[in-house]
Amino acid sequence: MCAAGIALMLILNFAQADGDAATEATDAVDVAREDLAQRLGIEEESIDAHLMWPVVWPDTSLGVRDPDMMYAQVLVPGSVVLLKVGEELFEYHTSDQGRAVYAGPYIEPPQIPASPLIEDPTQVEPGRVAVEGMLVRTRDGAVLYDELVDPENLPTDVLPVLVLGNALQPFIERRWADLENPASWVRIEGWLEVRGPNEPGAGWGRQGDLRARLRADRIHLLAVRGRVPGVLTYEQLVANPGAYDQMLVTVRGELTSGFEVSALGPETGHQPDLPATWVGGKLDGLPRAIGGPVDVARVEISGLFEARPRGAYGHMGAYACRLTAHAAYALSSILDYPTLMERADALSGRLVTVRGLLLLGGGMSDLTTLTWSAEGEEPPACLVMGDLSGLAEQADQDAGSGLPVQIHGRFEQAEEGAGFGRDHTRRYRLESVFARALEPAELSDSAPTVALAALTERIDGWGDLVTASGVGSVETLAEGLVDFALAPPGTDWAWAAVRPQPDGMALFVEGSEREPKRLAEAADLRMPAWSPDGAALAAIADDEVIVLDVATGERIATGQTGAGAPGRIVEIFWDDAGQSLAFNILDSESGNAATLSLSLATLDTTVLHPAATIFGLLPEAANQACYMGPAEGPGGGTLLAGDCPTCGTQNEPLFDVPTDERLIAYAQHPTRPLGLAALASATEPSAPVRVYLVATGGSGARRLVCSGAQEIRYPRWSAGGEAFAFMAMRDGEWRAVLMGADARPLLHVSKVLPTVPGLIDLPPAN
C-alpha cells in the first residue's frame, strides 16, 4: 500500500474512534469565531482558525475567571484556540463539550531560564522560578529532590520542595510510567512560596514540616538517559547525529506538522532538501494547524534522540534519525517597549512580555526604550510594579538606571488624569510576574564585534588591565598599572603601560609576547596616546606633553603651556594624519579653558583655540577640531567643527546645546554624521549626566542612550564605528560601558579606574 493509502486509513480509523470529540472541538471553534466576529463587528469569513493545543482546565472557568462567579472544581479537557484577524491573534479557551470563552488578544508567555535546583528553600527568595530535578510521588502529591531517593525513606537532612498546581495531576497521570525510571528528571515552571521554619502553620505536607512549595504551571520530562546541556540548532544536531545517539537533547528548529510524521528543519527557513529528523512522541502542548495546509512553527523540542542507519524510521523507513519528544513548545514572541506603547489600548489587561531599559529609583521603576526617544521628547514612562527585589539588587551593582531587562506581567492602562504612581500622572502600569536582566548576547542578533579594555581597581590603588568580550569572558593582560593605551588597529598587538615606580611613574611598551620597553620617566605620567600609525607615543608628563619614538625611545617633541594659557593639561588628541596633537588646558582657579596645538613638523606649540575646549580633532583635517564656541551664561551654545573661531573662517555647526545644559564630553563618529555627547545640567550640579547620540551637520536631533551617571568621561568610537565606549561614574564607582552604534548595551566592566577605555576589533565569528 502506498504512503497516501496508509495515511488515509489511519485518518479513517482516527475519525471513527474520536469522531464525537473532534466534532465538539470543531463546534467550539465555530462558537469562538462567531463570538469574535460580533466583538469586532466583522464578517466571520475574515477570521482564520489559526492554531490550537489541548489543555486540561482546573475548573469550569476554563482559565478565564470572573471574581463574582463560582466555578465547579473539576478537571475539564479542552483547548486553547487562536483566531487570526489580519496580523492580530485572539485567544479563546474551549472545552471538549463545545464551550468557548474569550480570553483577549494573544501574547505568548516567555520561557523561563532554568534555575539551580533548590537544595535549601530557606536560603532562597520566593518568586517565579524554573527548576530541574527528580520528582518523587508521595501520598500528598509529589516532592522535588536533587538526588535519587526512595519515597518511603525520605531523607531527614534535605528540605524537600512540595510541588502543587494545576499542571501536576495530568502530568503524573500521563507520565508516571516514565517517572518510574529511576534516572528520570523533570523541569517545573511555577511560583515558589517559602515560609519561615518557626512560623505557626507555615509548613505543608503530611506533618506540616515542608518549608517551601512550588505551584506548578508546567512540567516537562527532561531525561531518561544522559542529557545535552543547552539548546542545539537543527544544523548542529544533524551535522553529527552519532554524537547525540541515546541522549536527551533540546533542539531548536522549524517543525512541519503532518498527520503522523513531523520533519524538523532549520530555523532559517523550511528547506525540504535538507536532511529531516522524524519527531515521535507526545506533542500535545505544541500549537498545530486547525485544518488547511501543513503548518510550520519555530519550536524547541526536548526528547530522546536516536540515530540509526538510513532506513530505520518513518513511513517508508527513510529517516536516519528520530527525536522522541517529551516536551515541545513554540518560541515566545516578545514585544519591545515602543511596540508596547503603540498597542497599549489593545493590550490593556493582558499578560505581556516586554524588553526595555529599567530605570530604578525613588520607589518606582520606569521602563523605557532600548534605543532612544524622539527628538526633544522624554521617553514615555511605564510604571512597573511587583517583586523586582532580585533585579534591583543586581541593578545597584551593574547598569543602574539603564539596566536592560525582560519583564513578564499584566499590563494595565488608566484614564487620563487617573493614572498610577505617586503623582497619579502615569497612564500605564505593568504588574510584574517576573523580571530578569538580559545578557549581552540577548541584546543583539549577532555577537558584538568589539571587545572592551579597562583597568579594574585593586586594593593598592593601581589597576589590572583586563579585556571583556561580548560573551562575558574576561582576560587579564597586565597587573599593577596606573594608565594604559592599546596600540591602534593594524599595528603589532601591544599596549602602552604607565607603571608606578619608587620615585614616580614610568611609561612602557608591553605585549603578551614581547619584552617590556621603558620609554620615559616622570614624577607624574598619565594619558598615553598612540599615533594613528603606532610609530609614536604621546603622554602627559608633569606639566607638558611629550612625544616619543616607539622604536628608539627618543623624544620627538615637547608641548608646553605658555604665557596666556596657564593651567593643567587635561586631555590630548592626535590628528588623523599623525602630524600634530591638540591638548586642552584648564585653569582650575579661574575656570578658563584653552586649547594648544603641537606640530611635529615645526616642533612649535601654538594656540589653537584661546577660549574654547576642543572635543577631538576632525579626521583627515589637521588643526581642525570639534569645539564649543564661547557662550554667555553657564550653559547652551553650538558645537562647531573647523578652524580657530578668531581666524575669520566659516565654521560648520554640528548641533546646538540647550541653554539649560552644558557639553562635558563628545566624540565624533569616524565616518558617519553622528556624534556621542554627554550633557550635564547647567544649573543643578547634582543632576545626573545624560548621554545622547546626536545627528551632526546642523540637525542636532538627540537620541537618548542612557542616563543616571554622576559623571561621564572619555567617550570613544571603535575604529570602524560599530560601537562606542565611555567611562561612567555612578554611586561613587566608575565603570567602563560598551554600546553598539544603534545604542544597544553590549557589556560593561565594573569598579574600574577612570582612564580612556580601549576598544578592540574582534575577528569575525566562524
N, C-alpha and C positions, 0 to 999 in steps of 0.2 A: 504494500500500500504506500502511496506517495505521502510526503510530509503534509500536504494540504488535506488529504483524506484523514490522516491521523488527527490533525488539529480539529477538523470538523466533527469527528466522532467524539473527541474529548469535550468540545463545546456542547454537543447534544447531551452527553452524559451529565455535564455540569448543570445544564439548564433543567434537566429532569429532576436532579437531586435538590437544587436550590431555586427552583422557579418562583416559589412564593416569596422568598426573601428578596430575590432580585426584583420582583415586581413591586414590592413595598418600598424598596430603596429607590426605584425609579419614580414611584409616586411621590416620595419625599422631595426628590429633586424638582419635580414638576410643581409641587406646592411652593418650594423656595423660589423658583423663577417667577411664579405668579405674584408672590408677595413682593419681590424686589421690583417688578415692573410697576406695581401700584405705588411703592415708596418713591421711585424715581420719576414716575409719570412718563414711562417709555413703553414701547411695544415689547412683548415677550420675545419676539423673534430677534431682537437686538441683544439678547442676553445669552451668552455662551456658558454651558456647563463645562467648567474648566478642569478641576481636579477634585478628587475625594480620597479620604482614607478613613479606615474604620477606627472607632473609639468605643470603649465601654464607659458610659457616663455613670457617675456615682449615685445620681438620683434623677428624679423625673424633671428637674430643671434643664437638663441637657447642657449643663455648663453655663447657662445664662440665667442667673438668679435675680429675682425681684425680692428686695428685703421685706416687702409686705405680704409675701406669699409663703405657704408651707408646701414642702415637697416630700414625696414618699422616698425613703432612704432605701432604694433597691437599685441593683445594677441594671442599666438599660443599654443593650447593644445598639450601636448606631454609627454615625459617620460625621466627619467634618466635610462640608461641601463648599467649594469655592466657585462662585459665579463671576464671570468676567464681562465687564461693560467697557468697551474700548480698551484702555490700558489699566483700568481700575479693577481690583479684586474685592469681592464682598463675601463674607463668611456666614454660613448657615450651619447650625447644629441639627442633625436629624436623628430619628430613631428608626429601627427596623420595622416599626408599625406604621410608618408613613408620616410622622410629625416632622415639622421643620420650624426652627426658631432662628430669628435674625440675630447675629452677633456683631454686626458692624463691619466697617472696612477692614481688610485683612492685612496684617503685618506679621511676618514670621518671627517667632522668638529666636534669639541667638543661641548658639551652642556655648555652654559654659566650659572654660578651661578646667581640666581635671586638677583637683586639689590633692595635696598629700593625704594619705589615709589618716583618719583621726584615731590616734592611739590613746590620747588622754583628753577627753572632751572638756575637762575643767580648764584646760590651757588654751582654748580657742574661743573666738567670739562668735555669737550667733549671726546668722546671715545666710545668703544664698550660696550654696556650695555644690560641687560635683565631686564625689569621692569614689574610689575604686577599692574593692577588697572582696573578702569571702562572705557570702550571705548564707547564714545558717537558720533554718526554720525551727522555731520553738512553739510551745503551746500558746504563746502570746502573739505570735506573728512571725517576725524574722529579726535577727540580730546580725549586724555587720562586724566582722572581725578582720584583723590584719594577719591572721595565721590560720592554719587548718586546725579545727577543733572538733571535739565530739559534742553534739548538742546536749547530751545527757551528763556531761562532765565539764561544766563551764569553768574557766579559769577564774581565780579569785584576785589575781594581780593585774588584770586588764579591765578597764572600764569599757564595756561594750556600748554600742550606739544602737538603740532600738529604732527600727525603721517602720514608719507608718505611712499611710497615704493611699490615694485612690488608685494609683498605678500598681500597687503592690499585689493585691489579691489576684487580679487577672494574670499578672506576670507569673506568680507561683503556680497557678492552676495550669498555665500553658507550658511552663518551662521547668517544672520540678524534675522531670526526667533528666534534663541537662544538669540541674544543680546537684543531683545525687553523685555526679562525678566529683571526686574529692579535689580535682585540680581546677574547678570552675571558679571564675572570678566575675564580678559584676561591676557595673558603673551605675551609680544612683545620683540623680539630679533632684534637688529639692531645697527645702528650707531647714536649716539646722537650729534647733532650740536647745539651750543649755541652762541648767539650774544649778544653784549652789549646793554643795554636799550637805549643808546643815539647814537648808530651808525646809520648813514643815510641808509635808506632802509634795516635795519637789520631784521625787523620783517617779519613774514609770516602770511598768513591768509587773511581774508576779509579786515581788516583795517591796515594790517602790524604791528599789535600790539602783536604778539606772539614772544617771545624771544628764543624759542628753538623748534627744530623739531627732530623727531626720524624717520630715514629712516629704515623701517621695512624689515627684511629679512624673518622672520617667525612670525606667530601669532597663538596662541593656546587659545582656550576657556578653562578657568580654572574651573569655579564654577557656579552652579545654586543653590546650597544649601551650607551647611556647608562644610568646606574644612579641610582635614587632613594635617598638616604641615609635610614636609619631605617626604622621599620615603620609602615605605614599601617593604619588601620582600614578595614573594608569600606565604612563610610559615607563616609570621605574618598575612597576610590577611585572610587566610583560617583557622587559628587557632581559631579565634573568629569573624566570619563574622558578627554576630549580632551587634558588637560594631561599625561597619562602615556602617551599613544599611542607605541608603538615604544620604550618604555623598560622597563628591568628593574626590577621592584618587589618588595618584600616586603610582603605584606598579611596582616593577622590577621582572622579571622572564623570562622564555623561552616561546615564542609564537610558537605554532604549527599551521601553516597556512593550512586551508582546504577551501572547496568551500564556505561554509556559516558559519561554526562554527569554532572558534579558541579557543583551550584549552590552558590556561596559566598555565605553570608548574614551578617547582623550577629551579632556575638558576644553580644549581649544576649538572644538567643533567636531560633530559626528562625521567620521570618515569610514565607511563600510569596508574599505580595502585594507584597513589595519587589522592586526590580529585581535580577536574578541575573547572575552572571558565570560563563560557561561555562569550566571548567578542563580544559585538554587537556595531554597530555604524560605523562611518567613520574611516577607516584605510588606507585612500588613501596615506598618507605620509610614510607608512611603506614599506620597501623592501619586496618583495614576490618572491616566486619561479617562474621562467619562464618555465612552463611545468615541466615534470618529477615528481619525488616523492615530498611528502609534505616536506616543509622546516621548520627548527627550527632556530629561531633567538633570541638572547638575547635582550630584549626590556625594555623600560619604557613606561607605558601607563597611561595617566591621563583621568579620566572619572568618571561617576556616578556609585557607587556600590550599588547593591540591593541584599539583602539576603531574601530568601523565603523558605518555607518548601520544602523538596525534591520533585521534580516533577514539578517545576514551569516553567523551561526554557529548551531550546534545542529542537531538532527534536522530540525526544521521551519523552520530559518532564523530563529528567534525571538529570538536573543540579539544584543545590540548590542556586547558586549564579550567578549573571550576572554583568559584568562590561561594561557599555555603554561608549565606547571610544569617547573622544573628540579630543585627540591628542595622537599619538603614534610615537615613533622613536627608531631606533636601537641604542644601546650604542656605543659610539665613540671608535675607535681604536686610541691609542696614541703611538707614537714612543718614545723610549728612545734615548739619544744622540748617543751612539755607533751605533745603527741601522741607524740613520740619516746619519752618516758618511759612513757607509757601502753601503748605497743605494743612495749616493749623485748624481751619474750620472742619475739614473732613476727618481729621484725626483726633478731635477733641473727645475725651472719654475712652480712648483706645490705648492698648498696650503698644508701645513703640520701642524700637532700638535706634539710638541716635549717637553719632560721633561728633565731637567738638572739643573746644578748649574749656576746661572747667576753671572758673575763677573763684577761689575760696577766700573767705574773709568776712568778718562782721556778722557771723551767724547766718549768712545766706550764701548760696552758690549760684553763680550765673553761668549759663552755658552760652558760649559764643562760637563764631565760625572758626574752622581750622585754617581759613585763609585770611580774609580781610573784609572790612566793611566798605560801603560805598563812599565816594569822596565827600568829605565834610560831615559824615554821619557817624555817630557811635553805633556799634552793632546792637541790634535788638536783643533784649535780655530775656532769659527763660529761667525762672526761679526753680531750683532743683531741691526737692525735699527728700527725706528718707535717711536711711542709715548709710552715711558716707564716711564713717569713722576710720575705717582702714585706708580709704583713699586719702583722707585729709592728713593722716599721719605720713603717708608717702609724699604728699604734696609739700609738706614742711621741709622735706629733705631734698626734693627734686625740683621740678619746674615751677613750683609755687602757683602763681596766678595764671600760668599758661600751661596747665597740665593737660595733655591730650588724653581723652577718656572715651570709653564706650559705656553708655548708660541704657539700661532697660527698665522701663516702668510705665506707669499710666500717665498719659498726657491730658491735662485739663486746660480749659480756656474759660476766662471770665468776661463779663460785660465790661465795656468802657467805664472807668471810674470805680469799678468794684473788684479790682484785681487782688493779687496776692502780694506778700511781702510786708515789711514793716510800715511802709508808707502807702500801701494799697494801690500802687501805681503799675504793678506788673500784671499783664493780662494772661500770662501763661505760667503753668506750673507742671513740672514733671515729678511725680511721686516715684522715687527710685526703688525698684525691686533689688537691683544690684548694679554696681558700677565697678569698672576696672580700668586701670591705666593701660594705654596702648603701648606696645613695644615698638621700637623704631621701625622694624621691618613691616609692621602693620599699617604704617602711615603712607606707604608708597607701594606702587605696583612692582617696582624693581628695587634692588638693593642700592643704597647710596654709593655714589661713585667717588666720594671724597671721605678721607679719614681726618680726624681732629687730633692735634697735638697740643699739650699744655703741661704746665708744671704743677703737680699736685703738692699740697702743703706737707711739710714734715714738722716733727716736734722741735727741731733745732732752728726752724725759721726758714730754711732753704727749701728747695723743691726737687722732685724727681720728674724727669722728662718722660711722659707716657704718651702713647698714641691709642686712640679709641676708634674702632671701625663701626660701620652700621649694624653689624651683627652682635655688637656688645662686647667683643673681645678687646682686652686692654693689654698692651705690651709696654714694658719699661725699657727705655733706651739708655738712660743715663741717670745717675743719682747725684744729689747734692749740688744743684745749680742755683744761681741767682737769677739768670735770664738766659734766653736762648733764641735762635732763629734757624729755621730749616733752610737748607740750600734750595735755590729756585728749581722748578721743574726743568728737565732736560740737561741737568748737570749731574756730576757724581753725587751719590747719596751721602750727605754729611749734614752736620749741624754746627752752628756757632754756639759755644757754651761759655757763659760767664761764671767762673767758679770763685768762691771765697778763698783768700789767702791770709796768712797771719798778719800781714801789714796792708791789706787792701783787697783788690779784685784782679783777676787775670782773664783774658779773652783767649779761648782755644778754638781750634777747628778740630772736630771729632767725627767719628763714624763707627759703625758697627764692625767694620773690617779695616780700620786704619788707625795708626798711632796718633794720639792727641798731639797737636802742634800749637805751641804757645805763640800768640801774635802780639799781645800788648799787656801792660800792667798799669793800674791807676788806683788811686785811693777810692774812687767811685766810678764804676763801669756799668753801663746799662744800655738797653735797647739796641742790640746788634742788628744790622740790616744788610743783607746781601745785595750786591749789584745784580741787575737782571741776567747777566751772563755768568754770574758766580765767580768772577775773577777777583772781585774786591769786596771788602767788608767795611762798613761804616759802623760807628758806635759813638755813644756819648761818653766821653772820658772827662771826669771832673766838670769843668765849665766850658768845654769845647767839643766840636765834632771832629773825630779822626777818621781817615780813610786809609785802609791797609791793603797791600797786595797780598792775596791769599797764598800765592806760590812762594814768594820770597820773604814775606813778613815785613817788608819795608813800608814806611808811612808814605802815602802818596800825597795827601793834602790834609790841611787842618783848617777848620772853620771856627771862628771865634765871635763872640758877641762884642760888637764895637760900640763906640760912642753913639748915643741916640737910641740905642736898643738895649737898655740894661735888663737883666732878669735871668731866669733859669731856662735852659733848653729843655723842652718837654716832649718833643716828638720830631722824628726825621723821616723824610721821604726821598726815594730815588726817582729820577725821571725815567721814562720808558727806554731811552737810549743809553742810560748809564753814564752820562757825561756831566751830570750836575745833581746836587742834592738841595733840598729845602729843609729848613728847621725852624720850628716855632719857638718864640721867646715869650715868656710870661713873667711880668713883674708882679710878684705877689703883694707888694705894698700898695702900688697904685692900681693894680688890676689891668694895666695896659698890656696889649699883645702886639707883637710884630713878627714878621717872617723874613728870614735871611736866606740867601742863595749862595751855594758854594760851587764854583765852576772848576771842574778837573782840568779843563783846557788852559785856563789862565791862572788857576790857584787863587783867585780873588774871591773874597766874601763881600757880597753886595746886599743892599736892602731890596727885597722883592715886594713886600707889602708893608708899609710903615705903620699901619694902624689896623691891620686885619689878620685874623688867624686863618691859615690855609688848612684844607682837609684832604690834601693829596694832590700830586702833580698829575696833569692830564696825560693819558697815553699818547705817545708819538708827538708830543708838543713840549719841547724844552722850555722851562721857565714860565709855563702857563699852568694855572692851578685852579682848583675849586676853592673859593674863599668867600667869607661873609664880608660884604661891604659895611663900612661904618654906619650904624643906625642910631637914631635918637631913642633914648629910653633903654630899659633893661632887656627888652625882647623885640621880636619882629625883625624884618629885613629880608633881603633877597640873596640867595646863594648864587654866586656868579662864577663863570668859567672864562678865563682869559688871562690877560697880562695885567700889569700893575694898574690899579684904579686911578693913579695920578698921572699916568702917561698919556692920557687922552685917547686911548684905543677903545674900540667898541667891544664891550664885554658881554657875553651871552648870559642871560638869566636862566638858571636851572629850575628853581622853584622858590616860591615865597614862603617865608616862615611867619606864622600868625604873630600878632603883636603881643599876645599873652604867653608866647613860648620862645625859647632860645635854642639854637642848634649847638649841641655839645660834641657830636661825633658824626662823621659822614664818610661813605666810601662809594665811589662811582663804579658801576659795572664795567668790566673790561671791554665789552663790545656793544651792549645794548643801551638805549636811553633810559636807564634805570639806576636808581641810587638807593642806598641804605642809610637812613637818617635816624639819629637818636635826638629827641627833643625833650627838654625839661621845662617845667613851669617857670616863667619869668618873675612870678610874684609869690609863689609858695615854695620855699626852699625844701620842705619835707615831702612835696608831692612826688609820686613815682615818675620815673622816666619812661617815655613811650618810644617804641621803635616802629618805624614806618618803612615800607617800600614806596618810593616816590618816582613818578614818571617825570623824567627830566626833559629839558628842552623847552621850558616855558609853561607846560601844562600844570605841573606840580600836583597831580592827583595823588592823594596819600592813601596808602593801603596799610592798615594796621597789622603788624606781625605779632607782637605780644607786648605786655606792659607789666608793671608791678615792681620793677627793679628800682633800687635807690640810686644806682649809678651805672652807666654804660661806658665802656672804653673799647678802643681798638677794633672797630668793625673792619673786616677784610673779606674780599671776594676770592674764591678759588681762581686758578689760572684760566680755566675755561668758562667761568661764570655759572657753573651748575649749582653752586652752593655758596653760602656766606657764613661767617662766624663772628662772634663778638664776646667780650667779657661783660658779665652782668653781676652786680653785687646786690644780694637780697638778704635781709635779716643779718647783716654783718658778715656774710660769706660770699666769696667770689666763686663764680662758676663759668666755664667756657661752654658756649652754646653753638651748635651747628644746625643750620636750617637749609632746606633746599631753596632754589631760586623761586619756587612757587609758594614759599613761606611755610612749607610743611616741616614741623620739628623732626629732626633726624636723630640727634643724640646730644648729650651734654656730659661734661666732666665736673664733678662737684669738688669743693674745697681746693681751689687752685690759687696760685699767685697771679696778680693782675698784670700779666705780661702779654705781649702780642701773640694771639693764637696762631698755631701752624696749621696749614691745610695741605693735605697730601692727596694727589690724584691716584686712585686705585686702578689696578689693571682690570680690564673687562672680565666679567664672570664667564666661565666656560659654559 
